[in-house]
Amino acid sequence: MLHEKQPMPFELHELFDGSLKLYQPKQGYRFSVDSILLAEFAAAKAYGHVADLGAGSGVLSLLLSRSAQVQQVTALEIQGDLVELILKNVSLNRCEGKVSVTQCDIRQIRKHFPAGFFDTVITNPPFYAAGTGKVNPDAQKAAARHEVHGTLQDFLRAAAYLLKTGGSFFAVYNAERTADLIAGMRQERIEPKVMQCVHPHKGEPATMVLVEGIKGAGVALSIRPPLFVAQR
């Protein structure tokens, strides 16, 4: 006997005094502070046509679409339920003219876009390698935190392919794997230019790192003062 797929139950959230409205699953993937921090980190420099790799609920795409120097944002997401959620959120915020959605596997990115198509790429890739730690039994949560649909290098390789030479790259990542992120970026010719460590409180170790890179740029890395989440 065939059973119809049940629709995903949603909750409506309002952010930034109601200027951004966002549906999120009652269970499953939900964005967290790392997405907000990444959007703030990238907002002043993201420009032109922007790709959001692994867009989740679309919060990054929607936030960046509010920037005057951003012409168009393309949200890339592999999971069908989340693609539907992004479309729902785009419609809710009346951003159809500035945010589009493409369902695709970032490991097969060449099938969807020509090389150098984007001016900016932004991503919040899974923090943990496959086979490490406890994987969440919920498929959406597992894919958000573990490398289920692509490794860190897969995300960086896709970003490098999509970016034009001189294009900007922005990422938030697990601080414990900062060396992997920097090495991986250089392997794909995305040179790290700005880095900022994120700490829960003063005196506590960094849990995340924000990084900006430029495709094909020369060597010169600026380290910003640390960001303390509790003081925001």
C-alpha positions as CSV (number, residue, x, y, z in Angstrom):
1,M,0.0,0.0,0.0
2,L,1.4,3.4,-1.0
3,H,1.4,6.2,1.6
4,E,1.4,9.8,0.6
5,K,4.4,11.9,1.9
6,Q,3.2,14.0,4.8
7,P,4.0,17.8,4.5
8,M,6.7,19.1,6.8
9,P,5.3,20.9,9.8
10,F,6.6,24.5,10.1
11,E,6.9,27.2,12.7
12,L,7.0,30.9,11.8
13,H,9.8,33.0,13.3
14,E,10.3,36.8,13.0
15,L,13.9,38.2,13.1
16,F,15.3,41.7,13.3
17,D,12.1,43.2,14.7
18,G,10.0,41.5,12.2
19,S,11.8,42.7,9.1
20,L,12.6,39.1,8.2
21,K,10.1,36.3,8.5
22,L,11.2,32.7,8.4
23,Y,9.5,29.3,8.4
24,Q,11.5,26.6,10.1
25,P,10.7,22.9,10.6
26,K,9.2,22.1,14.0
27,Q,11.6,19.1,13.8
28,G,14.7,18.7,11.6
29,Y,17.1,21.4,10.3
30,R,16.9,24.8,12.1
31,F,19.4,27.6,11.5
32,S,21.5,28.8,14.4
33,V,23.7,31.8,15.3
34,D,26.5,30.8,12.9
35,S,24.3,31.7,9.9
36,I,23.6,35.2,11.4
37,L,27.2,35.8,12.2
38,L,28.3,34.8,8.7
39,A,25.7,37.1,7.1
40,E,26.9,40.0,9.2
41,F,30.5,39.2,8.4
42,A,29.9,39.1,4.6
43,A,27.3,41.8,4.3
44,A,29.6,44.7,3.6
45,K,31.6,42.9,0.9
46,A,29.3,40.4,-0.8
47,Y,28.4,41.8,-4.2
48,G,27.0,41.0,-7.6
49,H,25.6,37.5,-8.2
50,V,25.9,35.5,-5.0
51,A,25.8,31.7,-4.6
52,D,24.7,30.3,-1.2
53,L,26.1,26.7,-1.1
54,G,24.0,24.4,1.1
55,A,21.4,27.0,1.7
56,G,19.2,25.1,4.3
57,S,16.2,27.3,5.1
58,G,17.5,30.1,3.0
59,V,18.3,32.5,5.9
60,L,21.7,33.5,4.5
61,S,20.3,34.1,1.0
62,L,17.5,36.2,2.3
63,L,19.8,38.3,4.6
64,L,22.3,39.0,1.8
65,S,19.5,39.8,-0.7
66,R,18.8,43.0,1.4
67,S,22.3,44.4,0.5
68,A,22.3,47.1,-2.2
69,Q,25.4,45.8,-3.8
70,V,24.0,42.3,-4.2
71,Q,22.1,41.9,-7.5
72,Q,20.9,38.3,-7.3
73,V,21.3,35.4,-4.8
74,T,21.1,31.8,-5.9
75,A,20.4,29.4,-3.1
76,L,21.8,25.9,-3.8
77,E,20.4,23.0,-1.8
78,I,20.3,19.2,-2.3
79,Q,17.5,18.2,0.0
80,G,14.0,18.5,-1.6
81,D,12.2,19.3,1.6
82,L,14.5,22.2,2.2
83,V,14.3,23.5,-1.4
84,E,10.5,23.7,-0.8
85,L,11.2,25.5,2.5
86,I,13.5,28.1,0.8
87,L,10.8,28.7,-1.8
88,K,8.2,29.2,0.9
89,N,10.5,31.7,2.7
90,V,11.4,33.6,-0.4
91,S,7.7,34.0,-1.2
92,L,6.9,35.0,2.4
93,N,9.5,37.8,2.3
94,R,8.6,38.8,-1.3
95,C,12.1,38.3,-2.6
96,E,11.2,36.4,-5.7
97,G,12.9,39.0,-7.9
98,K,16.2,38.8,-6.0
99,V,16.5,35.2,-4.7
100,S,16.3,32.0,-6.9
101,V,16.6,28.4,-5.8
102,T,18.4,25.5,-7.5
103,Q,18.2,22.0,-6.2
104,C,21.6,20.4,-6.9
105,D,24.4,18.3,-5.5
106,I,27.4,20.6,-5.0
107,R,29.6,17.6,-6.1
108,Q,27.9,17.8,-9.5
109,I,28.0,21.6,-9.8
110,R,29.4,21.6,-13.3
111,K,26.1,20.2,-14.5
112,H,24.3,23.3,-13.3
113,F,26.4,26.4,-13.9
114,P,29.3,27.5,-16.1
115,A,32.7,28.2,-14.5
116,G,33.2,31.7,-13.0
117,F,29.5,32.5,-13.1
118,F,29.3,34.1,-9.6
119,D,31.0,37.2,-8.1
120,T,30.5,35.9,-4.5
121,V,30.1,32.5,-2.9
122,I,29.0,32.1,0.7
123,T,28.7,28.8,2.7
124,N,28.1,27.4,6.1
125,P,29.3,23.8,5.4
126,P,28.9,20.9,7.8
127,F,31.3,21.2,10.7
128,Y,32.1,17.6,11.3
129,A,33.7,14.9,9.0
130,A,31.8,11.8,8.2
131,G,32.4,9.0,10.6
132,T,33.3,11.3,13.5
133,G,31.2,11.9,16.6
134,K,27.5,11.0,17.0
135,V,25.4,11.5,13.9
136,N,21.9,12.8,14.5
137,P,19.2,10.3,13.6
138,D,17.2,13.1,11.9
139,A,18.4,13.3,8.3
140,Q,18.2,17.0,8.0
141,K,20.1,17.7,11.2
142,A,22.7,15.0,10.2
143,A,23.3,16.7,6.8
144,A,23.6,20.1,8.4
145,R,26.4,19.1,10.8
146,H,28.1,16.1,9.3
147,E,29.6,15.6,5.8
148,V,26.7,13.6,4.4
149,H,26.3,15.3,1.1
150,G,29.9,16.4,0.5
151,T,33.2,17.0,2.3
152,L,34.7,20.4,3.2
153,Q,36.9,20.0,0.1
154,D,33.8,19.3,-2.1
155,F,32.3,22.6,-0.9
156,L,35.5,24.5,-1.5
157,R,36.0,22.9,-4.9
158,A,32.5,23.9,-5.9
159,A,33.1,27.4,-4.6
160,A,36.3,27.8,-6.6
161,Y,34.6,26.5,-9.8
162,L,31.7,29.0,-9.4
163,L,33.8,32.0,-8.5
164,K,35.2,34.3,-11.1
165,T,38.9,35.2,-10.6
166,G,39.0,38.0,-8.0
167,G,35.6,36.9,-6.7
168,S,34.8,36.8,-2.9
169,F,34.3,33.8,-0.7
170,F,32.9,33.7,2.8
171,A,32.5,30.8,5.2
172,V,31.9,30.0,8.8
173,Y,33.4,26.8,10.2
174,N,34.3,24.7,13.2
175,A,37.3,26.4,14.9
176,E,38.9,23.1,15.6
177,R,39.2,22.5,11.8
178,T,40.5,26.0,10.9
179,A,43.7,24.4,9.5
180,D,41.7,22.2,7.2
181,L,39.7,25.2,6.0
182,I,42.7,27.3,5.2
183,A,44.6,24.5,3.6
184,G,41.6,23.5,1.6
185,M,41.0,27.1,0.4
186,R,44.6,27.4,-0.8
187,Q,44.4,24.0,-2.6
188,E,41.5,25.5,-4.6
189,R,43.3,28.9,-5.2
190,I,41.0,30.8,-2.8
191,E,43.4,32.9,-0.8
192,P,42.4,33.6,2.8
193,K,42.3,37.4,3.3
194,V,40.4,38.0,6.6
195,M,39.8,35.8,9.6
196,Q,37.9,36.3,12.8
197,C,37.5,33.8,15.7
198,V,34.2,33.5,17.4
199,H,34.0,32.7,21.2
200,P,30.9,32.0,23.3
201,H,32.4,34.2,26.1
202,K,35.6,35.9,27.0
203,G,38.1,33.5,28.4
204,E,36.6,30.5,26.5
205,P,38.1,28.8,23.5
206,A,36.9,29.8,20.0
207,T,34.1,27.5,18.7
208,M,33.8,29.0,15.2
209,V,35.9,30.9,12.7
210,L,34.7,33.3,10.0
211,V,36.9,33.5,6.9
212,E,36.9,35.7,3.8
213,G,38.9,34.7,0.7
214,I,39.6,36.0,-2.8
215,K,40.0,33.6,-5.7
216,G,43.4,34.0,-7.3
217,A,44.6,36.7,-4.8
218,G,48.1,37.2,-3.4
219,V,49.2,36.2,0.2
220,A,48.1,38.6,3.0
221,L,45.9,37.6,5.9
222,S,44.3,40.1,8.2
223,I,43.2,38.9,11.7
224,R,40.2,40.7,13.2
225,P,39.7,41.1,16.9
226,P,37.8,38.1,18.4
227,L,34.0,38.2,18.5
228,F,32.3,37.2,21.7
229,V,28.7,36.0,21.1
230,A,27.5,36.7,24.6
231,Q,28.3,40.4,24.1
232,R,26.2,40.8,21.0
